[in-house]
């Protein structure tokens, strides 16, 4: 599709998660006619606003990285700028070895620049092991390496098990010993390649960050919930003349001539000058199977983790929680929950809506864990209450509870993920007028999904620079606080 066609033609966007909606919004800005097709009965994907005990909450992701421009910029473009909110507290804890311990500072995704940064969290033996890093011979990383494997080799398993694992688990619900450092923590990957010592590499990252003088919050939320963002983008898309059809799964995607496409959804066939495929990998694989079996095969190989969020509301008089925004839980300690967010403490707007109600949430489920997620909702509430009682002493009966399941909700980024993404994009590049975007490519956070969408739109307009940049340098998805 030519740049001119991208600005004036009809583009069908398949998927109305935040990536698909961001793509539609950008396409309309550039003059295209846009139709968005969504299989579910709502827009937003993993961003879901909800309510508990009369208080508005997020039932999916609850914050977005503010140090990238894409998500915050989109929020401002669709009229949410005055509703962006910083966390009321950024202090979190780690529930490990039987106690809530302050979240250390001075680390990059759990990897410290000095052993002193993790004092109070690790054992004396674990701290001493970190200090050996400076004397170890260089560890060759090669084209990619698992975060846990590399960090354990340099600093010891205790760093991984007590801090890196729970932090990465908060982002991917994955296994640190499988997760790609190049794709998940690209900043650390590049620095580690340039230094013989891992702690030296971390100190370089920290020095560059200090020199850049970044100010302001690392993360932002939205009053009423981040789940309001896709609703506002959808409203803006419609206001600009875009069409959004929910409850409309696409069943066929075929080329019509050199550049045009035929999209079948139910009993409706649409003819498009271009298509943006913004759906999870298994669905994208099915859609691309006819025109690019090679891309479909790569997409089918992308694995996902499932998880559940348990949201609980209590009377304030019945709760006496520790300070801070919540806590993370290392899997090595054998607990069921992997994190808890004290939502009313973290987000001032939740506390303001009902000062007499306290909202908490826990997350359950990691990659490969099937037994716990097979339990009934009531069982997930009970195990969450048990772990909250053990961690904080909270023994009150909640006013209300909600369980939100995200089956196959988080794509996994194992070693070699970057190469798979490059292969997918190479295959897709052979199909003029087609682009892909979403969480399975360049990062799982909201800014990464928006950046992926914008790159897809640029590609349709004949500019592949943003796609190449994202493939080479994925967006690091940082942990958004306990429970995120």
Secondary structure, DSSP 4 states (H G I P E B T S, - for coil): --HHHHHHSEEEEE--SHHHHHHHHHHHHTT-EEEEE-SSSSS-TT--EEEETTEEEESS---EESSSHHHHHHHHHTT-GGGEE--S----EEEETTEEEEPPSSEETTEESSGGGGBTTB-HHHHHHHHGGGGSPPPP-TT--BHHHHHHHHH-HHHIIIIIHHHHHHHHSS-TTTBBHHHHSHHHHHHHHH-S-HHHHHHHHHHHHHHHT--S-SEEEETT-TTHHHHHHHHHHHHTT-EEESS----EEEEETTTEEEEEETTEEEEESEEEE-S-HHHHHHHHTTT-HHHHHHHHT--EEEEEEEEEEEEGGG--PPSSSEEEE-GGG--SEEEEE-HHHH-HHHHHH-TTEEEEEEEE--TT--TGGGS-HHHHHHHHHHHHHHHH---PPPSEEEEEEEEEEEE--BTTHHHHHHHHHHHHHTSTTEEE-SHHHH-SSHHHHHHHHHHHHHHHTT--HHHHHHHHSPPP----STT-
